[in-house]
Amino acid sequence: MFWGGTFVAGRVTAQYMGPFSAAFLRFAIASSCLVLLVRIYEGGLPKLKRDQALPILILGLSGIFAYNVLFFVGLKSVLSGRAAIIVATNPIFVALLAALLFKEPLTKMRSMGIALSVCGAVLAITAGHPLALLKQAVSWGDLAMFGCVASWVTYLLVGKVTMQNLSPHAAVTYSCLVGTTLLFPFSLAEGLLCTLNDAPWFIWLSLGYLGIFGTVLGFTWFYQGVKEIGPSRAAVFINFVPVWAIISGFLILEEPLNTALILGAIMVGSGVYLTNHQRIRSSSPTTAHVGVSK
């Protein structure tokens, strides 16, 4: 629910401030809270080794800097439910690249799941007219959301290697700190100081939601769930992200619902489930990998 709500809060925020300023403020809030949580739960951030610096930099550049700038650029023009369906395809691309890079098996069930999710995403973004893709129906906002997928897939695959030596909380906190630092000069150039003076109260409410609920609590509670039930079982709950984004967009922003959007969400969710189904049955909690869309 928290991650689904980020698409609504992000769409509200994107209408009033630039993408760099919005991303910086979100992660300035989140980083402050994460540093405090790591101190409470793990006694503080571990000192990075020299060979960990580059992976952490890539995590900050991909999952925080690039993902969130593209996230706010896309949500300026793309409805929150539609955006969530596009981003929800990221476990599919993780599965494909994991098969290529890490030699994870690509079974018939997982292949069917990939095909179903891709078809669902196409159905949703073309409003039920897939042949419209040939007539350039995909907007720049849609392309930005697909850029989010590419950024997040990079974050997950690099994170898979990085978290062999760092705890998930430490890796997330370091990546947030790096991403926030990289975003700061761009946000200043974009007019951050003017934004701080002019932003209405509901923008601060949206940013607080994005930073605390969408980032800190979302990640912390998700990883606690992973610890209790294992990452593969936890991954199934991610299917609810686009569903909640569509419901939230309808209830809060009065975004329209249509059959193609609902059917597309069902197809994407079902495809992600099929892709992870074998992992649920055969993967151990210590080795399975999760594709998270936030």
C-alpha positions as CSV (number, residue, x, y, z in Angstrom):
1,M,0.0,0.0,0.0
2,F,2.8,2.4,0.9
3,W,4.6,1.8,-2.4
4,G,1.4,2.1,-4.4
5,G,0.7,5.4,-2.8
6,T,4.0,6.8,-3.9
7,F,2.7,7.1,-7.4
8,V,-0.2,9.4,-6.2
9,A,2.1,11.5,-3.9
10,G,4.7,11.7,-6.7
11,R,2.1,12.8,-9.2
12,V,0.9,15.6,-6.9
13,T,4.5,16.7,-6.2
14,A,5.5,16.6,-9.8
15,Q,2.9,19.3,-10.7
16,Y,4.5,21.9,-8.3
17,M,8.2,21.4,-8.5
18,G,11.0,20.1,-10.7
19,P,12.1,16.5,-10.7
20,F,15.6,17.2,-9.1
21,S,14.1,19.3,-6.3
22,A,11.4,16.7,-5.6
23,A,13.8,13.8,-5.6
24,F,16.3,15.6,-3.4
25,L,13.7,16.5,-0.8
26,R,12.3,13.0,-0.8
27,F,15.6,11.4,-0.1
28,A,16.9,14.1,2.3
29,I,14.0,13.2,4.5
30,A,14.4,9.5,3.9
31,S,18.2,9.5,4.4
32,S,17.9,11.3,7.8
33,C,15.5,8.7,9.0
34,L,17.4,5.7,7.6
35,V,20.7,6.8,9.3
36,L,18.8,6.9,12.6
37,L,17.2,3.5,12.0
38,V,20.6,1.9,11.1
39,R,22.1,3.4,14.3
40,I,19.2,1.9,16.4
41,Y,19.1,-1.5,14.8
42,E,22.7,-2.2,13.7
43,G,24.8,0.2,15.8
44,G,25.6,2.5,12.9
45,L,26.7,2.3,9.3
46,P,29.7,0.0,8.7
47,K,32.8,1.5,7.2
48,L,33.0,0.9,3.5
49,K,35.9,-1.1,2.0
50,R,37.6,0.3,-1.1
51,D,36.1,-2.3,-3.4
52,Q,32.6,-1.4,-2.1
53,A,32.8,2.2,-3.1
54,L,32.0,1.8,-6.8
55,P,29.0,-0.5,-6.3
56,I,27.5,1.9,-3.8
57,L,28.1,4.8,-6.2
58,I,26.3,2.8,-9.0
59,L,23.4,2.1,-6.5
60,G,23.1,5.8,-5.7
61,L,23.2,6.8,-9.4
62,S,20.7,4.2,-10.6
63,G,18.2,3.5,-7.9
64,I,18.1,6.9,-6.3
65,F,19.3,9.6,-8.7
66,A,18.2,8.3,-12.1
67,Y,15.1,6.4,-10.9
68,N,13.6,9.3,-9.0
69,V,14.4,12.0,-11.5
70,L,12.7,9.9,-14.2
71,F,9.9,9.0,-11.7
72,F,8.9,12.7,-11.2
73,V,9.4,13.5,-14.9
74,G,7.1,10.7,-15.9
75,L,4.4,11.5,-13.3
76,K,4.2,15.0,-14.6
77,S,2.2,13.7,-17.5
78,V,1.4,10.0,-16.9
79,L,-1.5,9.0,-14.6
80,S,-0.4,7.2,-11.4
81,G,-2.1,3.9,-12.2
82,R,-0.7,3.7,-15.6
83,A,2.8,4.6,-14.3
84,A,2.6,1.9,-11.6
85,I,1.8,-0.8,-14.2
86,I,4.8,0.1,-16.3
87,V,7.1,0.1,-13.2
88,A,5.6,-3.2,-12.0
89,T,7.2,-5.0,-15.0
90,N,10.6,-4.6,-13.4
91,P,10.7,-8.1,-11.9
92,I,10.3,-9.5,-15.4
93,F,13.4,-7.7,-16.7
94,V,15.2,-8.8,-13.6
95,A,14.3,-12.4,-14.4
96,L,15.6,-12.1,-18.0
97,L,18.9,-10.4,-17.0
98,A,19.4,-12.8,-14.1
99,A,19.1,-15.6,-16.5
100,L,21.7,-14.0,-18.8
101,L,24.1,-12.7,-16.1
102,F,23.7,-15.1,-13.2
103,K,22.6,-18.2,-15.2
104,E,19.3,-18.5,-13.3
105,P,17.0,-21.0,-15.1
106,L,14.3,-19.5,-17.4
107,T,11.6,-22.1,-17.2
108,K,8.4,-22.4,-19.3
109,M,6.4,-21.0,-16.4
110,R,8.6,-18.0,-16.0
111,S,8.6,-17.4,-19.8
112,M,4.8,-17.5,-19.8
113,G,4.8,-15.0,-16.9
114,I,7.2,-12.6,-18.8
115,A,5.0,-12.7,-21.9
116,L,1.8,-12.2,-19.9
117,S,3.2,-9.2,-18.0
118,V,4.6,-7.5,-21.1
119,C,1.2,-8.0,-22.9
120,G,-0.5,-6.5,-19.8
121,A,1.7,-3.5,-19.8
122,V,1.2,-2.9,-23.5
123,L,-2.6,-3.2,-23.0
124,A,-2.6,-0.7,-20.1
125,I,-0.4,2.0,-21.7
126,T,-2.3,1.9,-25.1
127,A,-5.7,2.0,-23.4
128,G,-6.7,-1.3,-25.0
129,H,-5.4,-0.5,-28.5
130,P,-2.0,-2.3,-28.8
131,L,-1.7,-1.5,-32.5
132,A,-1.6,2.1,-31.5
133,L,2.1,1.6,-30.6
134,L,2.7,1.6,-34.3
135,K,1.3,5.2,-34.4
136,Q,3.6,6.5,-31.6
137,A,1.0,6.1,-28.8
138,V,3.8,5.9,-26.2
139,S,4.5,9.4,-24.7
140,W,7.7,10.9,-23.4
141,G,6.2,10.4,-19.9
142,D,5.8,6.6,-20.7
143,L,9.4,6.5,-21.8
144,A,10.5,8.1,-18.6
145,M,8.7,5.5,-16.6
146,F,10.4,2.7,-18.7
147,G,13.6,4.5,-17.8
148,C,12.6,4.0,-14.1
149,V,12.4,0.3,-14.9
150,A,15.9,0.2,-16.4
151,S,17.3,2.2,-13.5
152,W,15.7,0.0,-10.9
153,V,16.7,-3.2,-12.6
154,T,20.3,-1.9,-12.5
155,Y,19.9,-1.1,-8.8
156,L,18.6,-4.6,-8.0
157,L,21.2,-6.5,-10.0
158,V,24.1,-4.5,-8.6
159,G,22.5,-4.7,-5.1
160,K,22.4,-8.5,-5.4
161,V,26.2,-8.5,-5.5
162,T,26.7,-5.6,-3.0
163,M,24.5,-7.2,-0.3
164,Q,26.8,-10.2,-0.2
165,N,29.0,-8.0,2.0
166,L,26.6,-5.4,3.4
167,S,23.2,-5.7,5.2
168,P,20.2,-4.6,3.2
169,H,19.6,-1.6,5.5
170,A,23.3,-0.5,5.2
171,A,23.2,-0.9,1.4
172,V,19.9,1.1,1.1
173,T,21.1,3.8,3.5
174,Y,24.4,4.3,1.7
175,S,22.7,4.4,-1.7
176,C,20.3,7.0,-0.4
177,L,23.1,9.1,1.0
178,V,25.0,9.0,-2.3
179,G,21.9,9.7,-4.4
180,T,20.9,12.6,-2.2
181,T,24.3,14.1,-2.4
182,L,24.3,13.8,-6.2
183,L,20.8,15.3,-6.5
184,F,21.7,18.4,-4.3
185,P,23.6,20.5,-6.9
186,F,21.1,19.8,-9.6
187,S,18.2,20.7,-7.3
188,L,19.9,24.0,-6.5
189,A,20.4,24.8,-10.2
190,E,16.7,24.0,-10.7
191,G,15.6,26.5,-8.1
192,L,15.3,24.5,-4.9
193,L,15.5,27.6,-2.6
194,C,12.6,29.2,-4.4
195,T,10.7,26.0,-4.3
196,L,11.1,25.7,-0.5
197,N,9.5,29.1,0.0
198,D,6.6,28.7,-2.5
199,A,5.6,25.0,-1.9
200,P,2.1,24.7,-0.4
201,W,1.4,22.5,2.7
202,F,0.1,19.6,0.7
203,I,3.4,19.3,-1.2
204,W,5.2,18.9,2.1
205,L,2.6,16.3,3.1
206,S,3.3,14.5,-0.2
207,L,7.1,14.7,0.3
208,G,6.8,13.5,3.9
209,Y,4.8,10.5,2.6
210,L,7.3,9.8,-0.1
211,G,10.3,10.0,2.3
212,I,8.9,8.3,5.4
213,F,6.1,5.9,4.3
214,G,7.2,5.3,0.7
215,T,10.9,4.9,1.5
216,V,11.8,4.4,5.2
217,L,8.8,2.4,6.4
218,G,8.2,0.7,3.0
219,F,11.7,-0.7,2.9
220,T,12.1,-1.4,6.6
221,W,8.8,-3.3,6.9
222,F,9.4,-5.1,3.6
223,Y,12.8,-6.4,4.8
224,Q,11.3,-7.4,8.1
225,G,8.7,-9.4,6.1
226,V,11.5,-11.0,4.1
227,K,13.2,-12.0,7.3
228,E,10.0,-13.7,8.6
229,I,8.6,-15.4,5.5
230,G,11.5,-15.4,3.0
231,P,12.1,-13.1,-0.1
232,S,10.2,-15.2,-2.6
233,R,7.0,-15.3,-0.6
234,A,7.4,-11.6,0.1
235,A,7.8,-10.8,-3.6
236,V,4.2,-11.9,-4.3
237,F,2.9,-9.0,-2.3
238,I,4.6,-6.6,-4.7
239,N,1.8,-7.5,-7.2
240,F,-0.5,-5.3,-5.2
241,V,1.6,-2.2,-5.9
242,P,-0.1,-1.3,-9.2
243,V,-3.5,-2.3,-7.9
244,W,-3.2,0.1,-4.9
245,A,-1.8,2.8,-7.1
246,I,-4.9,2.5,-9.4
247,I,-7.3,2.6,-6.4
248,S,-5.5,5.5,-4.8
249,G,-5.4,7.5,-8.0
250,F,-9.1,6.9,-8.5
251,L,-10.0,7.8,-4.9
252,I,-7.7,10.7,-4.3
253,L,-6.9,12.2,-7.7
254,E,-10.2,11.1,-9.4
255,E,-8.2,9.5,-12.2
256,P,-10.4,7.6,-14.6
257,L,-10.7,3.8,-14.5
258,N,-11.1,1.8,-17.6
259,T,-11.3,-1.9,-18.5
260,A,-7.9,-1.9,-20.3
261,L,-6.1,-0.5,-17.2
262,I,-7.7,-2.9,-14.8
263,L,-7.1,-5.9,-17.1
264,G,-3.5,-4.8,-17.7
265,A,-2.9,-4.6,-14.0
266,I,-4.3,-8.1,-13.5
267,M,-2.1,-9.5,-16.4
268,V,1.0,-7.8,-15.0
269,G,0.4,-9.0,-11.5
270,S,-0.4,-12.6,-12.7
271,G,2.7,-12.6,-14.9
272,V,5.0,-11.5,-12.0
273,Y,3.4,-14.2,-9.9
274,L,4.1,-16.9,-12.5
275,T,7.7,-15.5,-12.9
276,N,8.3,-15.9,-9.2
277,H,6.3,-19.1,-8.7
278,Q,9.2,-21.5,-9.1
279,R,11.2,-19.4,-6.6
280,I,8.4,-19.7,-4.1
281,R,8.5,-23.4,-4.3
282,S,12.2,-24.1,-4.7
283,S,14.3,-21.2,-3.5
284,S,15.6,-20.9,0.1
285,P,15.1,-17.7,2.0
286,T,18.8,-17.1,2.1
287,T,19.5,-17.3,-1.7
288,A,16.3,-16.1,-3.4
289,H,16.3,-12.6,-5.0
290,V,13.4,-10.2,-5.0
291,G,12.5,-7.6,-7.7
292,V,11.0,-4.6,-5.8
293,S,9.1,-1.8,-7.5
294,K,8.6,1.3,-5.4
